[in-house]
Amino acid sequence: MITTVWAATESLTTIQSMAIETILLVMKLALPGIVMLYSATIIIRLIAGSISAASALAMLASAGVMAFGLWLMPTLIQWIITGHVNAGDAHDPTTTTPPPPPPAPTSTVAPPTTAPVATEPAPPTDWTWLIQAAAVIAIVAVALGLAYLLWMGLSRLRAATAARRAQRQRWADSLAILDSTSTLLGEFECDIESVYFTRPLLADVNEPATAKFHAAYADALALRSDSAPTDDELITAFARAAAAAAYAFGLADENARRKGRIGVIHGNRQLNGDEKRKLDQARKLMAQAMDPATPSDNARQAQAKAREFLDQIGLVVPERLTAKAIQSIEALHKPALAAGAAASVQASAAV
C-alpha cells in the first residue's frame, strides 16, 4: 500500500514538472513574440506618419526593455519554483519524496515489558501548488496586459490611419480648388479678346478687386506643397486660402466683366464716345491679326495699329501679357511664314 502511494506521488510530481516546463516554454516563445508584434505596430505608425521618429524610437526602446524582461521572467519563475534554472529534470526538487518504508519487524517472543512505539514526525506542508498557481496567474495577467496593449496599439493605428486618410482627402480637395483657379487665370491670360477688350481690369493690379485676388492667390500658393502635411492647422490654413483665392477670383472676374461692358478702364475712368470708337477699331484690327487667313505681314501691321489705338485710350495691359499676345499671333502665322520662305527658296533655285 505504501509503495503504491509513493508511486502515485512520483507520477503526480512528474506531471507537475511537465506542466511547469510547458508553461515556461510558452512564456519564452509567446510573450516576446507579442512584444515584437507591438514593435511592428509602432513601425507601421511611423511609416503612416501618425507619430514622430523620436516618439517611435522611445517606444521601440521601451518595447526592447519589455521584451528582455519578459524573456527573463520564465527563468526567474522557474528559479522561484524549482530552486535552479534547469527545467529538464524529471522530478521537482521542491517536492519531498517520502523515504521507502522500513522493513517490517520479524515476529519474536514478546519481551516481558512493552516499549513505547516511536511515531514519525509529520511531513512539512507542501506549498508547491500555491507557487505554481501564483505563477500561472502572473502569466495570465501579463498575457492579458500585453494583449490589451496590442489591442490599444492597433486601435490607435486604425484611428491614425483614418485621420491621415481624411487629411490627405482635405488636402486633395483644396489642391483641386486652387488648381481650378489657376486654370481659370491661365485661360484668361491666354485669351487676347479677354485681356484687351472683355475684361482688361482682371489683369490690372491697381484695380481693388484684382489686387485682392492676387494677394489671396499668392497666400494660397505659399502654403501649397506636393504632399499633405501632418499638421491639421496647416491643412486648415491651406484649405481656407484656396477657398479665399477662388472666391476672390470670382469677384474680380465679375467686376472686370461688368466694367468692360460699360467702358470703364484703368483708374475707374469712363471712356467717351471717341475712345469707344477707337476701342472698337482696335478690336477689329486684333481680330484681323488673329485670323489665320490674314497674311503674316498684314497681321503684324494690324496688331501694331490695334496696340496704338489702345495706348491712345489709356488701356493698361501688363507687358508680359502683351508679349504673350504677340507670341500667340506669331505662332498662329508661323506656318504661313514657313511656307512663304520655302516658296522664296524654290523661286530662287529656279532662277
C-alpha positions, 0 to 999 in steps of 0.5 A: 500500500505504501509503495503504491502511494509513493508511486502515485506521488512520483507520477503526480510530481512528474506531471507537475514538472511537465506542466511547469516546463510547458508553461515556461516554454510558452512564456519564452516563445509567446510573450516576446513574440507579442512584444515584437508584434507591438514593435511592428505596430509602432513601425507601421505608425511611423511609416503612416506618419501618425507619430514622430521618429523620436516618439517611435524610437522611445517606444521601440526602446521601451518595447526592447526593455519589455521584451528582455524582461519578459524573456527573463521572467520564465527563468526567474519563475522557474528559479522561484519554483524549482530552486535552479534554472534547469527545467529538464529534470524529471522530478521537482526538487521542491517536492519531498519524496517520502523515504521507502518504508522500513522493513517490517519487524520479524515476529519474536517472543514478546519481551516481558515489558512493552516499549513505547512505539516511536511515531514519525514526525509529520511531513512539512506542508507542501506549498508547491501548488500555491507557487505554481498557481501564483505563477500561472496567474502572473502569466495570465495577467501579463498575457492579458496586459500585453494583449490589451496593449496590442489591442490599444496599439492597433486601435490607435493605428486604425484611428491614425490611419483614418485621420491621415486618410481624411487629411490627405482627402482635405488636402486633395480637395483644396489642391483641386480648388486652387488648381481650378483657379489657376486654370481659370487665370491661365485661360484668361491670360491666354485669351487676347479678346479677354485681356484687351477688350472683355475684361482688361481690369482682371489683369490690372493690379491697381484695380481693388478687386484684382489686387485682392485676388492676387494677394489671396492667390499668392497666400494660397500658393505659399502654403501649397506643397506636393504632399499633405502635411501632418499638421491639421492647422496647416491643412486648415490654413491651406484649405481656407486660402484656396477657398479665399483665392477662388472666391476672390477670383470670382469677384474680380472676374465679375467686376472686370466683366461688368466694367468692360461692358460699360467702358470703364478702364484703368483708374475707374475712368469712363471712356467717351464716345471717341475712345469707344470708337477707337476701342472698337477699331482696335478690336477689329484690327486684333481680330484681323491679326488673329485670323489665320487667313490674314497674311503674316505681314498684314497681321503684324501691321494690324496688331501694331495699329490695334496696340496704338489705338489702345495706348491712345485710350489709356488701356493698361495691359501688363507687358508680359501679357502683351508679349504673350499676345504677340507670341500667340499671333506669331505662332498662329502665322508661323506656318504661313511664314514657313511656307512663304520662305520655302516658296522664296527658296524654290523661286530662287533655285529656279532662277 
